[in-house]
Amino acid sequence: MAQLLDADFDGLDRSHLVELCDQRAAEDVDLDFKQDNAYTKDADGLDEFAKDVTAMANARGGLIVVGITENDQGNAECLNPIAVSDKLHNQLVQALRSRVFPFLPPDFRIRMIADSPTTPDRGYILIGVPRSPVAPHAVRPTGGKGQQRYGYARRLGRTTAWLDESEIAALYRDRFKLAEDHSHRVTAQFEDDCAWLTVPADGSIRLDISLVPTGRAERRIDRTFLQDVRGFLGALTRSGGAPSAALPRDLLGHAPVIRRGRMRISGPGVQAVWHSDGSAHLQVALTSDPAAEDAGPVLNLTLLESSVLYGLHLACAYAEWAGAYGDADVLASTSSPDQVFLDRTPLNGTARFVPGVPVSSDTGSPCHRIGYLEALCNGSTQVRTMAHAISSDLLADYGVYEPTLLRPDATVRSERLAQRERAEMEAWLASTAGSN
């Protein structure tokens, strides 16, 4: 499509649409013309819009132009300006968000271009649809013609059609094959990042948490990227920006170590690996003071759970900020000596830890969870739910059957945190309450 128009999506203007008409450009699997905007007339029209968009995403992507009249052969004939506005743009986006599952990659775009400077409210709608790495995308119709069930569409030549069961199965086989390849990438990256990080002194306990998105970002690690990362971390230290400002604050101001496609930053008690594709790895020190002289290290349960939430949120925020999308694979594990004292007291100083009998740790392979990145970054419910699940798995390695801070219903017992951490947590929960 870029070759046909000699421009990328952001560079398209009215002259390119005139050129399509002059060339009598033919509709194809990646090009569709609409004379009028029937999409926003009613719910059925918005259902059809979702069908047309997902049909391209499930094929090889393409461009939909609303405001071009076709001839009998389906070729572009002349321009037909239609009403355009920001309100119309928002209506189309919201229609897709309520009908398309999973949602489209972030490089999906809708643009309104005016027919002339003197008529800014008349023009054309350009809908740029990338080929999706998380296809197939389903449509759940909501209009009168819909049956309130999911359907899968695909662009076939000049037409858009609903797929039958065998065709849907073929698309899912392709997706599962990609997922299998992705799974190997996730495991290898986790092991590689763990090996690259500086190993703490013997006798310590540490948490490793890694996030790898299926839809990769395309960043370059250069001077601009380093400055942007500092800005990203700085934004998270503001009130409500993160469940705790501790991790981003401790990573600021430290020189990075750079390798191909990734960089490492080491701060007090935390290390981070930022990948150019949006992946992230956090390692957090968990060891409390020894229970007694010559005794083993102490693991505070609330400290572990809060660190899981803080690390998971930071990894998700980085992936979204970098431009990654799709599913997010999260691996997490703890490393510790064979014998550990468990501390169930809160971090607020209201109770004193009394050493008991040490427990044996069984920290083997990392636990593995998968979530949709957009959902993990939109509000806080999904990230809290995943943090609870990961914490439950990690605590089970020490014989603990129930978390102390994170609850199954995604609530957080913030009163167990120290005063400053509690204030930061509650500010974050309040700032995300409207998005849950």
Salt bridges, closest charged atoms under 4 A:
ASP10 OD1 - ARG109 NH1 2.75
ASP13 OD1 - HIS16 ND1 3.00
ASP30 OD2 - ARG60 NH2 3.72
ASP32 OD2 - LYS34 NZ 3.43
ASP32 OD2 - ARG155 NH1 3.58
ASP47 OD1 - ARG99 NE 2.64
ASP52 OD2 - LYS34 NZ 3.46
ASP115 OD1 - ARG14 NE 2.77
ASP181 OD2 - LYS177 NZ 3.15
ASP192 OD2 - ARG262 NH1 3.47
ASP193 OD1 - ARG262 NH1 2.91
ASP193 OD2 - HIS275 NE2 2.87
ASP193 OD2 - HIS281 ND1 3.99
ASP208 OD2 - ARG206 NE 3.90
ASP208 OD1 - HIS281 NE2 2.86
ASP228 OD2 - ARG219 NH1 3.92
ASP277 OD2 - ARG185 NH2 2.63
ASP327 OD2 - ARG175 NH2 3.74
ASP329 OD1 - HIS182 NE2 2.93
ASP329 OD2 - HIS368 NE2 2.62
GLU374 OE2 - ARG97 NH1 2.37
ASP393 OD2 - ARG369 NH2 2.91
GLU402 OE2 - ARG407 NH2 3.28
GLU415 OE2 - ARG413 NE 3.60
GLU424 OE2 - ARG249 NH1 3.67
GLU424 OE2 - ARG420 NE 3.63
GLU426 OE2 - ARG422 NE 2.92
